[in-house]
Amino acid sequence: MTQIVVTLASNADENLLRRMIENMKGVVKTSLKHAEMQEADAEPTLLDSLHAIKNSIDPSVIDLSDSRTNYIMSK
């Protein structure tokens, strides 16, 4: 058996979505679980992901003699 976990927005109509899912072919059972999201459990934002990429780059391997690269890296 496979389970799919769906996180709903705070303004989502839980009952409507649950009825829709229950009526889909192949769905055996549905259940609701309310949980407060911890900050550590929250999905990383796009900005967090970009900062992680930026921090993973080793600046010593970047050729800053190219004016275009130098311009981009200064931003």
N, C-alpha and C positions, 0 to 999 in steps of 0.2 A: 504494500500500500504506500502511496506517495501522499505527502501533505504539502499544501501550499499555504504559506503564512502571508497575510495581507495586512498592512498597516493603513488604517483609515485616517483621514484628516479629521480634526476635531469637529468640523461642521458637517460631516458625512451622515447620511441617513442609514444607520446601521441596519434597521429592520428591512428596509427596501433592498439593500445590497445582499443581505443574508437570504431573503426570499428568492432573489434573482439567481444566486449561486446554487441554492438548493434545487432549483428547477433545471439546472444544466445537466445534460446527459453525462453520466459517469460519476456524479457526486454522490457519495455514500452518506455523509454526515457533515453538518456544520456546527460550529460552536463559537461562542463569543468569549473573549478574555479581555478584560480591561486591565491595562497596566500603565503605570506612570513611567514615562521614558526618563531614564537617567541620562545625564549629560554624556556619560561615557558610552551609553547605548545608542545615542543619537547618530544618525547617518552623517558622515562628513560632508560639509558643503563643498561646492565647487571651489570656493576660495581656499578652504583647508587643503583640498587636493592639489591645487596649484602651488600653495606654499610648500607642501611636501615634496613636489617635483623640484621646485626651485632649490630647496635645501639639500636635495640629493645630488645636485650637479657639482662636480669638482671644478672650481674656477681655474685651476692650474692647466686644464686641458683645453681651455678656450683661447683661441687666437684673437687677442684684442687689438692687433695691428690693423685689422680690417675695420674701416670706419663704420660700416653698417652694423657689424657685430658689436662694436664699442658703443654705438648709439643704443641698440636694443638692450645691452647689459646695463646701461646707465639708468634705465627706466625702472 
